[in-house]
Amino acid sequence: MVVDDHPMWRDAVERDLQQAGFEVVAVASTGTEALARFKAARPQVVVLDLQIPEPDGVGVTREALAHDPSARVLVLSASGEQADVLEAVKAGATGYLVKSASRQELLDAVRRVARGDTVFTPGLAGLVLGEFRRLSDPAAATDPTQPQLTERETEVLKMVAKGMSYKQIAERLVLSHRTVQNHVQNTLRKLQMHNRVELTRWAIEQGLDED
């Protein structure tokens, strides 16, 4: 589903997706329209502008995912501001592109988000991954409420939060795909989370830092 209040932009995104073989099951121009059509059409992926008539893109993301947690939201916004990115991710978006992204970047992002990966316009990950130091801060060890991750788990978590696939992480760290999966599963268990999307959202909310 494509949601944008600018008809020319909405039509262009819809056309690009259809030409690439995606089925566009609905389009909408307002938040109210988007939520009504989301419930009727049940799209796998929503390509969503943030600045739409109320409820805005953050509100739509939050309510749509409460209705269907299996859906994926890819924000496509003119804004690259840190606050906007964080709000979208906290609401549940698993991808964020700025509108300067190319057609190919958009198509790749839709495919990856549909698979459950996180995707950011290059540079945005560094903006949002800013304050996450508690897990690697020795002072946190004195706080029993803080989950303690190993150095390797923290390293893998940073890469997951940047949208890297397990295969990419394995290649970067010279590990097997299975070892990377095990690190992620251990991290999920420690944080009492259920899947990679929850884990990524949590990491970004913590402001996972980019070294």
Secondary structure, DSSP 8 states (H G I E B T S, - for coil): -EE-S-HHHHHHHHHHHHHTT-----EESSHHHHHHHHHHH--SEEEE-SS-SSS-HHHHHHHHHHH-TT-EEEEEES---HHHHHHHHHHT-SEEEETTS-HHHHHHHHHHHHHT--EE-TTHHHHHS-SB-TTT-GGGGG-TTS----HHHHHHHHHHHTT--HHHHHHHHT--HHHHHHHHHHHHHHHT--SHHHHHHHHHHTTB---
